[in-house]
Structure formats: structure tokens, C-alpha cells
Amino acid sequence: MFKLYSLFSRNPSLKNKVNVSGAIKLFPLTFCLLFTVSCEEGNVTDNSCSALMDVDESTWRRLSEKKIYFGHMSVGFNIVEGLKDVIKENHQIKLNIVETNDITMFGRPIFAHSRNGNNHDPQSKIDAFADSMDRGIGNKADFASFKFCFVDITAKTDIQKEFKYYRETMEKVKDRYPKTIVIHMTAPLTTVQAGFKAWLKKRIGRPIDGYADNIKRNEFNDLLRQEYEGKAPLFDLAKMESVTVDGKPVTFTEGEKHFHALNPEFTHDGGHLNQAGRKFVARSLLILLAQLSERKH
């Protein structure tokens, strides 16, 4: 069984705060989170920094030898910029990051990324990724993934329909290209209205900005977790976006339920990642990729 290591799994206090279910260590990497360090974004304590530094150089070397494909749109560009930021600060990490989906580029180690599908149309994202695999990236790439955008899943989205289409298409991709490890990725979130205006709207029964859309994104992401967590590689982007750097959850309540929302400190416009957000996410993604590079094929 393929089990995913979570950034928070080795720190009980963080695990309790964030409630990361099914977060278990994948490989015997000593990602010690019992200490923290200060990051360059400011005077904050970021456990992803110490986890990143605990990866040994031989693991980073193995990762640098891999061929990786990542399909995305705008938030994906934020994540790629975050990868570049982190690599610039950590010279032991070496990835050849190139914007391309040209299959001829997969004859050597590469972290290839390209635009994938059309915004507001989640099925186009799924189809575009499958098409990239069919055009030659499948079985050439060691790892492949794509992400939805927050605009793809809104209050009007038929969650069950979209998830069914995703699951069935990913099964076909997996069957056709067994040499490529597909990394599933939760959909990104947005911030929600807070403060006095949100309080007043709740009191008078008016909808609060961001609630309805994020509830649907949470529901879709829960389906992804139920399907893949502990069974296949899953990068929980939404969980990474919805915690503070010291592990406190960023949530809102509707009725009796709690839902995740984007940390306002990680964004400049309520949806896209700023430098602090993109680096926090990028560190977590690099840790997962490092773990996957240890997997024996």
C-alpha cells in the first residue's frame, strides 16, 4: 500500500491542530519536526523549513535525476515560482525547471510544467492532462501531476459528477502508463470574508463572501482524500494553504461544520499565492517529491 507522509505527521501538536487524517510516513527519511527555524519571509516559525533541511543530499541527488511533469494554470505558476525561490535558498536542491510539455525534453532529467486546460472548466483540465500523457509524456515522466484552479470549483459545481470523471480518467491514465507515478492534488482555496461585515451578514442571514464556493471545494477535496489518501501519492495543496506557518488551521464555520479557507497571509488577492504562501507550499511539495524519489520501481 502506498502511504503518504505528511509534513505534520512527526509533530503531535501540529497534527492535533491541523487534524491531518491518514497522514503517515512514507519512507525512512528523518524529517525531524521537533525543532523550528526562522524563515526569511519574516519573524515567523515555519516547520517546513526544518523538514526541508532534514532531507539528506543523496535524496536530493536522486530527485535531481527524475523527470517530472506538472500541468497547471495561474496558482501553478505561483507554486513554480515558489520552487525557484526555495531552490535558490537551498543549493543542495537541483531541479531543471522548464516551461514545456514537449515530449523530446523528457530524454533527460527535468521538472517540466505547462498550462493545462481552461479555467472554469474542470473537465478540460482532466482531459488536457490525459492528453499530455497520451502524447508521449506517459511512461517517460517518473512523476506527473496537474492541479485545478479555484475558479474550476464553485457553488454551482456538481461535485459528484466532476469527481467521478476525474477518478475514471485517472484510472485509465494509471493503467496505460504504469511507469509514471501520478500525484493527485487537492483543489486550491480562496480566502473568506471576515470581521464585522461577515459577522453582520451572518446575523441578518445574508451569504458571506467565499463561503459557498469554498464549501464545494472542501467537499471535492474530501472526496479526493477518501479515494487516494494512504493508497496513492496525494499532495494536499488545500491543507497547505489553510494553515499558518506554525500549524494553526484557517477555517470558517457554516452550520455545525468547519471548512478550510486560504490563509490571508499567503495571498495578495484572496486566491493567488504571495511569496510567503508559494514558498510554504513549494517546500511541502519538494518534500513529497524527495520521498517519491526514494521509491523503488
SULSULUR-V984340 format. One record per helix or strand of 2 or more residues. SS is the DSSP state (@ for helix, = for strand). FROM is the first residue (numbers start at 1). LEN is the number of residues. Records with the same first field share a line. If there is no record, write none. Layout:
BEGIN
SS: FROM-LEN / FROM-LEN
END
This chain:
BEGIN
@: 12-7 / 47-7 / 57-8 / 74-16 / 103-5 / 122-16 / 150-3 / 159-18 / 195-10 / 211-18 / 237-5 / 264-3 / 275-19
=: 37-2 / 45-2 / 67-6 / 97-3 / 110-6 / 143-4 / 181-5 / 234-2 / 251-4 / 257-4
END
